[in-house]
C-alpha cells in the first residue's frame, strides 16, 4: 500500500509542476502539459491500488521495472511535448518518447502474460 501512496505523490507532483509551468507561461496552455499527471495516475497508482485491494498478487521486478520505465518515459514525453507547444515550436524527439515508452509497457505486458512476472519460490532466500 505504501507504493500506491508514492505513485499518487508522483502524480500530484506532475500535476503541480504542470500547473506552475502553465501559470508562468503567460496564458498559453498545452493539453499535453495539463493532462501529463494522468499517465502516472492511471499507469501506476490505479493498478497498484487495485492490486493491493483486490488481486493481492506479488509481481516480480521483471514486469514492474519495464512498466515503470515506460510510464516514466511517456510522462517525460508528455511534459516535453507540452513545453514545446507552450513555446510554439516543435522538436524531433516527440515521437521517440511515445515509441520507447510504448515498447517498455508492451514488454512488461508480454513478461506478465508469459509467466515471467511470477516470483519463483526456489530462488527466494529465506531470512
TIPA-853894 format. One record per residue: y, x, z of N, C-alpha, C in turn. Coordinates in steps of 0.2 Angstrom, whole numbers, padded with zeros to 4 digits, always signed. Example, Ala and Ser with C-alpha at 12.3 -4.5 7.8 and 13.67 -1.06 7.14 Angstrom:
2
-0028+0066+0039-0022+0062+0039-0016+0066+0039-0011+0064+0035-0005+0068+0036+0000+0064+0039
//
This chain:
127
-0006+0004+0000+0000+0000+0000+0006+0004+0000+0006+0010+0003+0011+0015+0003+0014+0017-0004+0009+0018-0009+0011+0019-0016+0015+0014-0019+0013+0008-0017+0016+0002-0020+0024+0002-0018+0025+0004-0012+0032+0004-0010+0036+0010-0013+0032+0015-0014+0035+0021-0018+0037+0019-0025+0032+0015-0028+0034+0013-0035+0039+0008-0035+0040+0004-0030+0046-0001-0030+0052+0003-0029+0052+0009-0025+0058+0013-0024+0060+0016-0031+0055+0019-0035+0057+0022-0041+0060+0016-0046+0058+0010-0046+0061+0005-0050+0068+0004-0047+0069+0003-0041+0075+0002-0038+0080+0008-0040+0078+0014-0040+0082+0020-0041+0084+0019-0049+0079+0018-0053+0081+0017-0060+0086+0012-0061+0085+0006-0058+0090+0001-0058+0097+0003-0056+0097+0006-0050+0104+0008-0048+0107+0013-0052+0103+0018-0055+0105+0023-0060+0108+0020-0066+0105+0015-0069+0107+0011-0075+0113+0007-0073+0114+0004-0067+0120+0000-0066+0126+0005-0065+0125+0011-0061+0131+0015-0060+0133+0018-0067+0128+0020-0071+0129+0023-0078+0133+0018-0082+0131+0012-0082+0135+0007-0086+0142+0005-0083+0142+0006-0077+0149+0005-0073+0154+0009-0076+0152+0016-0077+0157+0021-0079+0157+0022-0086+0154+0017-0090+0154+0018-0097+0159+0014-0101+0164+0011-0097+0170+0008-0099+0168+0002-0103+0164-0002-0101+0162-0009-0104+0157-0009-0109+0154-0003-0111+0149-0003-0116+0142-0003-0112+0138-0008-0115+0131-0009-0112+0126-0007-0117+0120-0006-0114+0114-0005-0118+0108-0009-0115+0104-0012-0118+0099-0016-0116+0093-0011-0114+0093-0005-0117+0088+0000-0115+0089+0002-0108+0096+0003-0107+0098+0006-0100+0097+0000-0095+0099-0006-0097+0099-0011-0092+0092-0013-0090+0087-0013-0094+0080-0015-0093+0076-0009-0092+0078-0003-0091+0074+0003-0090+0070+0002-0084+0072-0001-0079+0069-0002-0072+0062-0006-0073+0062-0010-0078+0056-0014-0079+0050-0010-0081+0051-0005-0084+0045-0001-0086+0041+0002-0079+0044+0005-0075+0040+0007-0069+0039+0001-0064+0043-0004-0065+0041-0010-0061+0035-0014-0063+0034-0015-0070+0029-0018-0072+0023-0013-0073+0024-0007-0075+0019-0002-0076+0016+0001-0070+0020+0001-0064+0017+0005-0058+0017+0000-0052+0022-0003-0051+0022-0007-0045+0018-0013-0045+0018-0017-0050+0014-0023-0051+0006-0022-0051+0004-0017-0055-0003-0015-0055-0005-0013-0048-0001-0008-0045-0003-0006-0038-0003-0011-0033+0001-0016-0033+0001-0021-0029-0005-0026-0030-0006-0027-0036-0012-0031-0037-0019-0028-0035-0019-0021-0037-0025-0018-0035-0026-0018-0027-0020-0017-0023-0021-0017-0016-0022-0023-0013-0020-0029-0016-0020-0035-0013-0026-0039-0015-0028-0038-0022-0034-0042-0024-0040-0038-0026-0039-0033-0030-0045-0029-0033-0048-0025-0027-0044-0021-0024-0045-0016-0019-0050-0011-0022-0049-0008-0028-0053-0003-0031-0050+0004-0030-0054+0009-0030-0052+0016-0030-0052+0018-0037-0046+0020-0040-0046+0023-0046-0045+0030-0046-0048+0034-0050-0048+0041-0050-0042+0044-0053-0040+0050-0052-0034+0053-0055-0035+0054-0062-0041+0054-0065-0042+0054-0072-0038+0049-0076-0038+0043-0072-0034+0037-0075-0027+0037-0073-0026+0038-0067-0019+0037-0064-0014+0042-0067-0016+0048-0067-0012+0054-0070-0009+0052-0077-0013+0051-0082-0010+0050-0088-0006+0043-0088-0008+0038-0084-0004+0032-0084+0003+0033-0081+0003+0037-0076+0009+0038-0073+0014+0043-0078+0011+0047-0081+0014+0051-0086+0017+0047-0092+0013+0042-0094+0015+0038-0099+0021+0033-0097+0020+0031-0091+0026+0026-0088+0032+0031-0087+0032+0037-0085+0037+0041-0084+0041+0043-0091+0036+0044-0096+0039+0046-0102+0043+0040-0105+0040+0034-0105+0043+0028-0108+0049+0026-0104+0049+0027-0097+0056+0026-0094+0061+0031-0096+0059+0037-0096+0064+0043-0098+0067+0041-0105+0062+0039-0110+0064+0037-0116+0069+0031-0117+0068+0026-0113+0072+0021-0112+0079+0023-0110+0079+0027-0105+0086+0029-0102+0089+0033-0107+0086+0038-0111+0088+0042-0116+0091+0038-0122+0087+0033-0124+0090+0028-0129+0096+0024-0127+0096+0022-0121+0102+0019-0118+0108+0023-0118+0107+0029-0116+0113+0034-0116+0116+0035-0123+0111+0036-0128+0113+0036-0134+0117+0030-0137+0114+0024-0135+0118+0018-0138+0125+0017-0134+0125+0019-0128+0132+0019-0125+0137+0024-0128+0134+0030-0130+0139+0034-0133+0140+0032-0141+0136+0028-0143+0137+0026-0150+0134+0030-0155+0129+0034-0154+0126+0039-0158+0118+0037-0158+0115+0041-0162+0108+0041-0162+0105+0048-0162+0099+0049-0160+0095+0055-0159+0089+0055-0163+0085+0061-0163+0079+0061-0166+0073+0060-0162+0074+0060-0155+0068+0060-0151+0067+0053-0148+0070+0048-0150+0069+0041-0148+0062+0039-0149+0059+0040-0155+0053+0038-0157+0047+0042-0153+0049+0049-0152+0044+0053-0149+0042+0051-0142+0047+0049-0138+0046+0046-0132+0041+0040-0132+0043+0036-0136+0038+0030-0137+0031+0032-0139+0030+0036-0144+0024+0038-0146+0020+0042-0140+0023+0047-0137+0020+0051-0132+0018+0046-0126+0023+0042-0124+0021+0038-0118+0016+0033-0120+0016+0030-0126+0010+0026-0128+0004+0029-0128+0003+0035-0130-0003+0039-0131-0006+0040-0124-0001+0042-0119-0003+0043-0112-0006+0037-0109-0003+0031-0110-0005+0025-0107-0012+0022-0111-0013+0023-0117-0019+0022-0121-0024+0026-0118-0023+0033-0117-0028+0037-0115-0030+0035-0108-0026+0033-0104-0028+0031-0097-0032+0024-0097-0031+0020-0102-0034+0014-0103-0041+0015-0106-0042+0020-0110-0048+0022-0113-0053+0025-0107-0050+0030-0103-0053+0033-0097-0056+0027-0093-0052+0022-0091-0054+0017-0087-0059+0013-0090-0059+0011-0096-0064+0007-0099-0070+0011-0100-0070+0018-0101-0076+0022-0102-0079+0023-0096-0077+0022-0090-0080+0023-0084-0078+0029-0081-0074+0033-0084-0071+0039-0081-0067+0038-0075-0065+0032-0074-0060+0030-0069-0063+0029-0062-0070+0029-0062-0073+0028-0056-0074+0034-0052-0074+0034-0045-0075+0040-0041-0082+0041-0041-0084+0048-0041-0091+0050-0041-0092+0052-0033-0097+0048-0030-0099+0049-0023-0102+0056-0022-0105+0059-0027-0109+0065-0026-0104+0071-0026-0098+0070-0029-0093+0075-0029-0088+0075-0024-0088+0070-0020-0083+0069-0015-0086+0073-0009-0081+0077-0005-0083+0080+0000-0082+0076+0007-0086+0077+0011-0085+0073+0017-0082+0077+0023-0077+0076+0025-0073+0079+0030-0073+0076+0037
//
